Amino acid sequence: MVSYLLIAACILVFVSLPYWLPPVVVRLRMFLFARINGGEALTLPGGELGPEAFRRIYAHPATSGRSRGARLSDLFWYWLAPGPEMHQEHLENGPRYEKIAGLTRSILALPNAEIEHLIEKCDARIQDLTLGRPRRMVRLRDVMMPVWADFYHELVFREECPPEARRLIVAHAHDVVTALKCCGLRHMKRRNQLTLYIHKKLQQGQFPHGFPDGFSLQEQAYYLQGTFFNTAIVQMSEAMAHLLMALAQHRETQARLAAAPDDDQLFEDVLNETLRLFPLFGVAHRITSEEIRIDGRTIERGSVVCFNYPDYHRMGFDHPDSFEPGRWRRCPVKDANHIPFGMPRNRPCPAMRVAHLSMRRLTRCLLRRYRFATSAGHTRSLPNRGPCLVAVRDAAGLSPAFERLLLLAMKVRDRWEDAYRSVAQLVFGTIMILDARRLRLCESYFKNLEVSSSPAQAMGRDVDK
């Protein structure tokens, strides 16, 4: 009798794994990440410091440090390697940042009509290869990456993206985001292949914008790789995956948007609600350059402040966990706790205009041709890459019963994948945390910079793997 009870208990535990294991592993993983910075970081909003304090501290001129002085930076530099010291997000304020920021703005300064035309070209080239069948189960992030690889290659180099270059860009972006989500280890040799490609383009004079003085060829390659062929590709692919997942889960909203492709306000409402629920940033960390006094509290110089976007985006909203695009007709964006592209007074995302225009045009192109449905889990970090059933609009539709069966199978598979993935994330995350602490890329860079007469000598301390 006891043996039967034991067998039944084991079966029950196994069957229930997808329901209880992922949340447990997520909490354990978050605990490990919280310990990286030695428990010294101030996380906002939190405790008595609510959304108002979040905004005031984030916008404060002294909240200006990007990497130097935070142990957490070693991990982010590790994920973004090679060349994290040239990534625009991690460059400290000063002349080098101003030069790079100016170059970024000039690259992105395309007329609106040209941006929309470019995204249509890229969509037409890629979608016929990836979504050509009448019905297909896809991972939305994987489908979107080639589109944005084409888009940013042409935006940066002013020429169409060759297939081999697209393969390198997608492989690199996939490797970075997979490591960031702790779904796999990073592969430096794969990443370095893209560095070599960009380096060759620069050597041949195929970069039409021109770099400001003071940057080596290697630094130029690292800048383009990190800013455009890493962050831009990953963030735009994730943003589109979130948007299409939200539409796939809310068919009425999808139908309204497809039926009114020229309704810019409706699209903005849907995009704002998507980025409110699923912000592309989880936590952004800054280091204070001076003492900050707020609400009777003193934040010492050199403190690490972590800004929690998901928590901030939930505050002040009715039914914060519900997808309600209509709320933005009652609540102007400027009055809400909503900063999907960062704080306006603290180096916001320079691609906000390009992102809005290109996403709007791409969404219209996709909804004109396809219908989306999903039953998979939709979380901010999107480790499942957005499983979705895509059907061509003018093709014969599935019977409702068969579509429900497909979606049920997707849901079951996604739950079991989530259980496996949670354990894998814990294992891979722990390995990378330990390796990042061993290499100390950020700490070593600034330490070498202090003792080196030439900053260029302190570049590139990473290792091939």
C-alpha positions in Angstrom: 0.0 0.0 0.0 2.8 2.4 0.9 4.6 1.7 -2.4 1.4 2.6 -4.3 1.1 5.8 -2.4 4.7 6.7 -3.1 4.3 5.9 -6.8 1.1 8.0 -6.9 2.9 10.9 -5.1 5.8 10.8 -7.6 3.4 10.8 -10.5 1.5 13.8 -9.0 4.7 15.7 -8.5 5.9 15.0 -12.0 2.6 15.9 -13.7 2.4 19.2 -11.7 6.0 20.2 -12.5 5.0 22.9 -15.1 2.8 24.6 -12.6 5.1 24.9 -9.5 8.7 24.5 -10.7 9.1 27.6 -13.0 8.0 30.1 -10.3 10.3 28.5 -7.7 13.3 28.6 -10.1 12.5 32.2 -11.1 12.5 33.3 -7.5 15.8 31.4 -6.9 17.3 32.9 -10.0 16.3 36.4 -9.0 17.8 35.9 -5.5 21.1 34.9 -7.1 21.1 38.0 -9.4 20.2 40.3 -6.5 23.3 39.0 -4.7 25.6 40.0 -7.6 25.8 43.6 -6.4 26.4 42.6 -2.8 22.9 43.6 -1.7 24.0 47.3 -1.8 21.8 48.4 -4.7 18.7 50.6 -4.1 15.8 49.3 -6.1 13.0 51.7 -7.3 10.1 51.8 -6.9 10.2 50.1 -3.5 9.2 50.7 0.1 8.5 54.3 0.8 10.0 55.4 -2.5 7.2 55.1 -5.0 6.7 56.2 -8.6 7.3 59.9 -7.9 10.7 59.1 -6.3 11.4 56.8 -9.3 10.9 59.6 -11.7 12.8 62.3 -9.7 15.8 60.1 -9.0 15.9 58.7 -12.6 15.8 62.2 -14.0 18.3 63.6 -11.5 21.6 64.9 -13.1 23.6 62.9 -10.6 22.1 59.6 -11.7 24.5 59.6 -14.6 26.9 56.7 -14.1 26.4 53.9 -16.7 28.8 51.1 -15.7 31.8 52.1 -13.6 31.5 51.2 -10.0 28.8 48.5 -10.2 29.5 44.9 -9.8 26.4 44.2 -11.9 28.1 45.9 -14.8 30.6 43.0 -15.0 27.7 40.7 -15.9 26.1 43.0 -18.4 29.5 43.6 -20.1 30.0 39.8 -20.2 26.6 39.4 -22.0 27.3 42.2 -24.5 30.9 41.3 -25.3 32.8 41.8 -27.5 33.3 45.5 -27.2 30.9 46.4 -24.3 33.1 49.4 -23.6 32.0 50.9 -26.9 28.3 50.2 -26.5 26.4 53.5 -26.4 24.3 52.4 -23.4 27.4 51.8 -21.3 29.6 54.7 -22.3 30.1 57.1 -19.5 29.1 60.7 -20.0 31.9 62.8 -21.6 33.3 63.8 -25.0 33.5 60.2 -26.3 29.8 59.6 -25.5 28.8 62.9 -27.1 30.6 62.0 -30.3 29.0 58.5 -30.4 25.6 59.8 -29.6 25.8 62.4 -32.4 26.8 59.6 -34.8 23.9 57.5 -33.7 21.4 60.3 -34.3 22.9 61.0 -37.7 22.5 57.3 -38.8 18.9 57.3 -37.6 18.0 60.6 -39.2 16.1 59.2 -42.1 12.9 60.8 -43.4 9.7 59.1 -42.2 8.7 58.0 -45.7 12.1 56.4 -46.2 11.9 54.5 -43.0 8.5 53.1 -44.0 9.6 52.2 -47.5 12.7 50.5 -46.1 10.7 48.3 -43.7 8.3 47.3 -46.5 11.3 46.2 -48.6 12.8 44.2 -45.8 9.4 42.6 -44.9 8.7 41.6 -48.5 12.2 40.0 -48.8 12.0 38.0 -45.6 8.4 37.1 -45.0 8.0 35.2 -48.3 10.8 33.0 -47.1 9.6 32.5 -43.5 5.8 32.7 -43.6 5.1 31.5 -47.1 3.0 28.5 -46.2 -0.8 28.9 -45.6 -0.5 27.8 -42.0 2.6 27.5 -39.8 3.7 27.3 -36.2 6.5 29.8 -35.6 8.5 31.5 -32.9 7.8 35.1 -33.5 11.2 36.4 -32.3 13.0 34.1 -34.7 10.8 35.3 -37.6 11.4 38.9 -36.8 15.1 38.9 -36.5 15.9 38.5 -40.2 13.6 41.5 -40.9 15.4 43.8 -38.6 18.8 42.4 -39.7 18.0 43.5 -43.2 16.5 46.8 -42.0 19.5 47.9 -39.9 22.1 46.7 -42.3 20.6 48.9 -45.0 20.1 51.7 -42.6 23.7 51.6 -41.5 25.5 50.7 -44.7 23.0 52.0 -47.2 23.0 48.8 -49.2 20.9 45.6 -49.1 21.9 42.9 -46.7 23.6 39.9 -48.4 22.3 36.5 -47.2 25.7 35.7 -45.5 25.7 39.0 -43.6 22.1 38.3 -42.5 23.1 34.9 -41.2 25.9 36.5 -39.2 23.8 39.3 -37.7 20.9 36.9 -36.8 23.3 34.4 -35.2 25.0 37.1 -33.2 21.7 38.7 -32.0 20.3 35.3 -31.2 23.4 34.4 -29.2 23.3 37.6 -27.2 19.6 37.5 -26.3 19.8 33.8 -25.5 22.6 34.4 -23.0 20.8 37.5 -21.6 17.8 35.3 -20.8 20.1 32.6 -19.4 18.6 30.1 -21.9 22.1 29.2 -23.2 25.8 30.0 -22.8 27.4 32.7 -25.0 29.6 31.8 -28.0 32.3 34.3 -28.5 33.6 32.8 -31.8 30.2 33.2 -33.3 30.0 36.8 -32.2 33.6 37.6 -33.4 32.6 36.5 -36.9 30.3 39.5 -37.1 33.0 41.7 -35.7 35.3 40.7 -38.6 32.5 41.3 -41.2 31.9 44.9 -39.9 35.7 45.5 -39.6 36.1 44.5 -43.2 33.2 46.8 -44.3 34.9 49.7 -42.5 38.3 48.9 -44.0 36.8 49.0 -47.4 35.2 52.4 -46.8 31.7 51.0 -47.0 30.3 53.0 -44.0 28.9 56.2 -45.6 28.4 58.2 -42.4 32.0 58.7 -41.3 33.3 58.4 -37.7 34.4 61.3 -35.5 38.1 61.5 -34.7 39.6 59.5 -31.8 38.2 56.0 -32.5 40.2 53.1 -33.8 38.9 50.8 -36.5 38.2 48.1 -33.9 36.3 50.5 -31.7 34.2 51.6 -34.6 33.3 47.9 -35.4 32.4 47.3 -31.7 30.2 50.4 -31.7 28.2 49.3 -34.8 28.0 45.7 -33.6 26.8 46.6 -30.1 24.5 49.5 -30.8 22.9 48.4 -34.1 23.5 44.7 -34.7 23.0 43.7 -31.1 20.7 46.1 -29.2 18.6 47.4 -32.1 18.0 43.9 -33.6 17.2 42.3 -30.3 15.0 45.0 -29.0 13.0 45.4 -32.2 12.6 41.7 -32.6 11.3 41.4 -29.0 9.1 44.4 -29.4 7.4 43.0 -32.5 7.1 39.5 -30.9 5.4 41.0 -27.8 3.1 43.1 -30.0 2.1 40.1 -32.2 1.7 37.8 -29.2 -0.7 40.4 -27.6 -2.7 40.6 -30.8 -2.7 36.8 -31.1 -4.1 36.5 -27.6 -6.7 39.3 -28.1 -8.3 38.4 -31.5 -10.9 41.3 -31.3 -8.2 43.9 -31.0 -6.3 42.2 -33.9 -9.4 42.3 -36.0 -10.0 45.9 -35.3 -6.4 46.8 -36.2 -6.5 44.8 -39.4 -9.8 46.4 -40.4 -8.5 49.9 -39.7 -4.9 50.0 -40.9 -4.8 53.8 -41.2 -6.0 54.3 -37.6 -2.7 55.6 -36.1 -4.3 56.3 -32.7 -5.5 52.7 -32.4 -2.1 51.4 -33.2 -0.5 53.8 -30.7 -2.9 52.6 -28.0 -2.1 48.9 -28.7 1.6 49.6 -28.8 1.6 51.6 -25.5 -0.4 48.9 -23.8 1.9 46.2 -25.0 5.0 48.0 -23.9 3.3 48.9 -20.5 2.7 45.2 -19.8 5.9 43.9 -21.4 8.6 46.6 -21.2 11.7 45.7 -23.1 13.8 46.7 -20.1 13.5 44.7 -16.9 15.8 46.6 -14.6 18.2 49.4 -15.6 21.0 50.3 -13.2 22.7 53.6 -12.8 25.5 54.8 -10.5 25.2 58.1 -8.8 28.0 60.6 -9.5 27.0 62.9 -6.6 25.0 62.8 -3.4 21.2 62.9 -3.9 18.8 64.0 -1.2 15.2 63.1 -1.6 12.3 62.9 0.8 14.6 63.0 3.8 16.8 60.3 2.5 20.4 60.6 1.3 21.7 58.5 -1.6 25.5 58.5 -1.3 27.8 59.2 -4.2 28.7 55.9 -6.0 25.5 54.2 -5.0 24.0 51.7 -7.5 20.3 52.4 -8.2 18.2 49.9 -10.0 15.0 51.1 -11.8 12.4 48.3 -12.1 10.4 49.1 -15.2 7.7 46.4 -14.9 6.9 47.5 -11.3 6.8 51.1 -12.3 4.6 50.4 -15.3 2.0 48.7 -13.1 1.6 51.6 -10.6 -1.3 54.0 -11.0 -3.3 51.9 -13.4 -6.7 50.2 -12.9 -6.5 46.5 -13.6 -2.7 46.7 -14.2 -2.4 43.1 -15.3 -5.1 43.4 -18.0 -4.5 44.2 -21.7 -6.7 47.2 -22.2 -5.6 49.5 -25.1 -8.6 51.7 -24.5 -7.2 53.0 -21.3 -4.9 55.3 -23.2 -7.9 57.3 -24.5 -8.6 58.1 -20.8 -5.0 58.4 -19.6 -2.6 60.5 -21.7 0.8 58.9 -22.0 2.6 62.0 -20.6 0.6 61.7 -17.4 1.1 58.0 -16.8 3.9 55.9 -15.2 5.0 54.8 -18.7 8.6 55.1 -20.0 9.0 52.3 -22.6 11.9 54.1 -24.2 13.6 55.4 -21.1 13.5 58.6 -19.1 13.5 61.7 -21.3 16.0 63.5 -19.2 18.4 60.6 -18.8 19.6 59.5 -22.2 16.4 58.0 -23.6 16.5 55.6 -26.5 17.6 57.5 -29.6 15.6 55.1 -31.9 12.2 55.9 -30.5 10.9 57.7 -33.6 12.4 55.0 -35.9 10.9 52.2 -33.7 7.4 53.7 -33.8 7.3 54.3 -37.5 8.9 51.0 -38.5 6.8 48.9 -36.1 3.6 50.6 -37.3 4.4 49.9 -40.9 5.5 46.3 -40.3 2.4 45.5 -38.3 0.2 46.8 -41.1 2.1 44.7 -43.6 1.7 41.6 -41.5 -1.9 42.0 -40.6 -2.8 42.6 -44.2 -1.5 39.1 -45.0 -1.7 37.0 -41.9 -3.8 36.1 -38.9 -2.1 35.2 -35.6 -3.3 33.0 -32.7 -1.5 31.6 -29.7 -2.1 29.9 -26.4 1.5 30.0 -25.2 2.6 31.9 -22.1 3.4 35.5 -22.6 5.9 37.0 -20.1 8.1 40.1 -20.2 11.3 38.2 -20.7 9.8 36.0 -23.5 12.2 33.1 -23.0 9.9 30.9 -25.2 10.5 33.3 -28.2 6.8 33.8 -28.8 5.2 30.5 -30.1 2.4 31.4 -32.5 0.1 29.9 -35.1 0.2 32.0 -38.3 -2.3 31.6 -41.1 -2.4 33.4 -44.5 -5.6 35.5 -44.6 -6.7 34.5 -48.1 -6.0 30.8 -47.6 -8.6 28.3 -46.6 -9.1 28.5 -42.8 -8.7 25.8 -40.2 -11.9 24.3 -38.8 -12.5 25.8 -35.3 -12.2 22.4 -33.7 -8.8 21.7 -35.4 -7.5 25.1 -34.5 -8.5 24.6 -30.8 -6.7 21.3 -30.9 -3.5 22.9 -32.2 -3.6 25.6 -29.6 -4.2 23.1 -26.9 -1.1 21.2 -28.0 0.9 24.5 -28.1 -0.2 25.3 -24.6 0.8 21.8 -23.2 4.2 21.9 -25.0 4.9 25.4 -23.8 4.2 24.5 -20.2 6.6 21.6 -20.3 9.2 23.6 -22.1 8.9 26.2 -19.4 9.6 23.6 -16.7 12.7 22.4 -18.6 13.8 25.9 -19.5 13.5 27.1 -15.9 16.1 24.6 -14.7 18.3 25.3 -17.7 18.1 29.1 -17.0 19.2 28.4 -13.4 22.2 26.3 -14.5 23.3 28.5 -17.4 22.7 31.7 -15.3 24.8 30.4 -12.5 27.7 29.4 -14.8 27.7 32.8 -16.5 27.5 34.7 -13.2 30.6 32.9 -12.0 32.4 33.3 -15.3 31.6 37.0 -15.4 32.8 37.5 -11.8 36.0 35.7 -12.8 36.6 37.9 -15.9 35.4 41.2 -14.3 35.4 42.8 -17.7 34.0 46.2 -16.6 36.1 46.4 -13.4 39.3 45.4 -15.2 38.7 47.9 -18.1 38.4 50.9 -15.8 41.2 49.8 -13.6 43.5 49.4 -16.6 42.2 52.7 -17.9 43.4 54.5 -14.8 47.0 53.2 -15.1 47.3 53.3 -18.9 48.5 56.3 -20.8 46.4 55.3 -23.8 42.8 54.2 -23.3 43.1 52.1 -26.5 45.5 49.8 -24.7 42.8 48.8 -22.2 40.3 47.6 -24.9 39.2 44.1 -25.6 40.0 42.1 -22.5 37.5 39.3 -23.3 38.3 35.7 -24.1 37.2 33.5 -27.0 35.0 30.6 -26.1 
